[in-house]
Amino acid sequence: MRTHTGERPHACTTCGMAFKQSGDLTKHIRIHSGDRPYACTTCGKAFSQCNDLLRHMRNHTGDSTYSCTICGKTSADASNLKTHMRLHTGDKPFSCTTCGKAFSQPSNLKTHIRLHTGDRPFACTTCGKTFSDSSNLARHMRNHTVSRPYTCTTCSKTFFRADNLRTHVRIHTGDRPFACTTCDKNFTRGDSMARHKCRGNVSRSPSRKTSRIRARDFVSRNMSRVKLAGGRLSPPK
């Protein structure tokens, strides 16, 4: 009957969103808590919804009926393939009405809008810290659980975040994807390249030792003028 009446008696105490069924509220609450109870037994990736796990499992079983005509990547879900195709086409149909920034996925736009509204609906149940993105909350929760789910297959070092593991792996592979456009020096990390000051671009000021030598030579060559000026003649900078 609630389909006809529109009644939604089950409300989220965090954001106020209401649902017709209590089961739908239970699923929704996982967005705030970061709970992902459905884990893939093959790769360990976890999901908040059972259906998401089932779709993911098809990537391991080979049951991927949708294929990208450009790169050949397969997907078990038509909507995922549609999203993937935008990587090739560059299509970004979802635009922010505040700043105009465009996105390829509606979920990314929804997260971006929170930068303007200041909305942080995902709260840590341990310390109360809030986040605008559920993935940031999930990463934060590992600080409390000491979970390091990302492991280097070469040296077995573990990490909180996947991007930290990717950066670490470059130590083993020697990959340096960030290059200085002036001197062609390469770096494993983007922030290392940002801190890099190429000598071709930066004018070097004389060292303290060089300045002292220049001052001493100047005084020795102009001793008589220094005496006449009462010792107040300053050497050039």
DAUR-V557276 format. One record per backbone hydrogen bond with DSSP energy under -1.0 kcal/mol. CO is the residue of the C=O (numbers start at 1). NH is the residue of the N-H. E is the energy in kcal/mol with one decimal. If there is no record, write none. Layout:
co = <CO,CO>
nh = <NH,NH>
e = <E,E>
This chain:
co = <1,1,2,10,12,17,19,21,22,23,24,25,28,29,30,38,40,45,47,49,50,51,52,53,56,57,57,58,62,66,68,73,75,77,78,79,80,81,84,85,86,94,96,101,103,105,106,107,108,109,112,113,113,114,122,124,129,131,133,134,135,136,137,140,141,141,142,150,152,157,159,161,162,163,164,165,168,169,169,170,178,180,185,187,189,190,191,192,198,198,207,208,209,210,211,212,213,214,215,216,217,218,222,223,224,225,226,227>
nh = <4,5,6,19,16,12,10,25,26,27,28,29,31,33,34,47,44,40,38,53,54,55,56,57,59,60,61,62,64,75,72,68,66,81,82,83,84,85,87,89,90,103,100,96,94,109,110,111,112,113,115,116,117,118,131,128,124,122,137,138,139,140,141,143,144,145,146,159,156,152,150,165,166,167,168,169,171,172,173,174,187,184,180,178,193,194,195,196,201,202,211,212,213,214,215,216,217,218,219,220,221,222,226,227,228,229,231,230>
e = <-1.1,-2.3,-2.4,-2.6,-1.6,-2.8,-2.2,-1.4,-2.2,-1.9,-2.2,-2.5,-2.0,-2.3,-1.9,-2.8,-1.6,-3.0,-2.2,-1.4,-2.2,-2.1,-2.2,-2.5,-1.9,-1.0,-2.0,-1.1,-2.1,-3.1,-1.3,-3.2,-2.3,-1.8,-2.1,-2.1,-2.4,-2.3,-2.0,-2.2,-2.3,-2.6,-1.6,-2.7,-2.1,-1.5,-2.5,-2.0,-2.3,-2.5,-2.2,-1.0,-2.0,-2.2,-2.3,-1.5,-2.8,-2.2,-1.5,-2.4,-2.0,-2.2,-2.5,-2.0,-1.0,-1.9,-1.9,-2.3,-1.7,-2.9,-1.8,-1.4,-2.3,-2.0,-2.2,-2.5,-2.2,-1.0,-2.2,-2.4,-2.6,-1.6,-2.9,-2.1,-1.4,-1.9,-1.7,-1.0,-1.8,-1.4,-2.2,-2.1,-2.1,-2.3,-2.2,-2.4,-2.4,-2.1,-2.2,-2.3,-1.8,-1.2,-1.9,-2.1,-2.0,-1.8,-3.5,-1.3>
